[in-house]
Amino acid sequence: MSETEQIYHIPVLLDESVSGMNIQPGGIYVDVTFGGGGHSKEILNRLDHTGRLLSFDQDEDAEKNIVNDRRFTFVRSNFRYLHNFLRYHNIEGVDAILADLGVSSHHFDDSERGFSFRFEGKLDMRMNKRAGMTAADVVNTYDEERLADIFYLYGELKNSRKLASVLIKARADKPIVTIGDFLEIIKPLFGREREKKELAKVFQALRIEVNQEMEALKEMLYAATEALKPGGRLVVITYHSLEDRMVKNIMKTGNVEGKMGQDFFGNVQTPFRLINNKVIVAGNEEVKQNPRSRSAKLRIAEKK
């Protein structure tokens, strides 16, 4: 394993996000995206001996970064099950919940996981290697219309129908198994000048589908809204417009669709008060040190 593969994940907007949690030393906190543990370690630094932190991650590789601290509980699970695990640990309410929705550098740099078009390997893309279908399963079994929908909705690709069509034709000859197989089929559809950007969108779309990211995010956001105590903070870092829209909607209206609820008297009902009306983004220095922070958007809201 190379030096770059040993770097699991540089935490993005570390101080801004953890400070946004408004940590009280004896509070109960949740980091639903443990990853390399960067954000979790900073949260623990701000707690006293009575504080408590639960951190979620479905990826077995994240377990290697577990902190040996009696205030810390690691939950090997998808964050969509937040509600179930809080109940399991007899926690009725929490003081803040942090989610960094970025795919960790570790995943992109591990050639065996199939997340990046920079490496050869199996077309996998599962965050949880124990469960679910792979990206190869998706491109080999979905019908043309369903494939086109995925590329259009999750990758915002204008040529989604053409993409689906060439994949259907190619897999009729032989199964698409590796990243190399996949790239050979789709690369001719993109011009050289925009190739990297378009391929990144294709891989993003497949990754979102394989890991059911939008459904999981929706479930987590509703569970978080329910779990937070009055005055508790929801702190979320997003990386693309689809997830950012859902987060913005839940914070402004209390639902992911962005529908404004009203009471009998016509007053707008929302469970949150926005802490930052304008999204917080990484500064020039952080972007220089960690280019993946360039697309990060931080939103913070407080439960009423």
Disulfide bonds with the S-S distance in Angstrom:
none
